[in-house]
């Protein structure tokens, strides 16, 4: 276990904004975590668990401790003719895990290629993209209780997965540290191409009957074209959730704004946050060193010298603008530390 005091967090968050932590602990095994729990009282009001830092905005410092989960490892623990149970430790890079699964001849998470972050963060916000959510393949989550160090397994049904949410992000935020996940993947590939842009990308690649790897390649091409690379310009991907509203509200908005994209979401409807942000004229605009990406209106970027406070100021200005015009309150996806 590595320990640092008065640690800079700039290199640990994908926005690349400066923030500091009183103490930084880097855990590389479950035993490291148990040692930490035995020696330190975890206080969720002062302390923070981090993975890859791709879904967090530091608009302030951490007075207490930051715990980095770097537990790694992956293996197939059950293998039948059709379904494979894959176990991955929380510190595994998510995109690399997707590519490794494809190399094993497995499918089910190819649509989630190039999503930044670590495997342990995937169930926290039920990551999703291009017609697939983690909930579609998740079997269970392994975690440790941060108060007593006890291990616990959460079957998918107990994870309270929703749109970019779970019990680990809401009702039990700060209570557990996810140590691993188990995914049920398939040997027989069934492509999920409901997302219109994905089918169009495959067509442009000259592919009519894609393999899982080709779907992954298409997703990567789309993401690289539409979203800025956080290794080049700081960002956390989509900053706002697409709002889910009742059918009545969606119908009312569709009458007033005839070109507003509306998508089915069970009994409700999902609206395009990016479309509303663009209609409010925010795409490409900036506050200090923070800006709305010219590639995608949902992405807020650090142009190189932004503070977390400037990014938050920009986000709040966008929320106010969208609410004033559409009556919709946008919810941020990242965890915001003030």
PyMOL commands that set and color helices and strands:
alter all, ss='L'
color gray80, all
select helices_A, chain A and resi 10-12+30-39+94-103+110-112+119-122+134-136+156-158+196-204+212-226+247-256+273-279+308-326
alter helices_A, ss='H'
color red, helices_A
select strands_A, chain A and resi 2-8+20-27+48-50+56-58+62-69+74-79+83-89+128-129+132-133+138-145+151-155+176-186+234-238+244-245+262-265+268-271+286-287+290-292+299-302+335-337
alter strands_A, ss='S'
color yellow, strands_A
deselect
rebuild
show_as cartoon
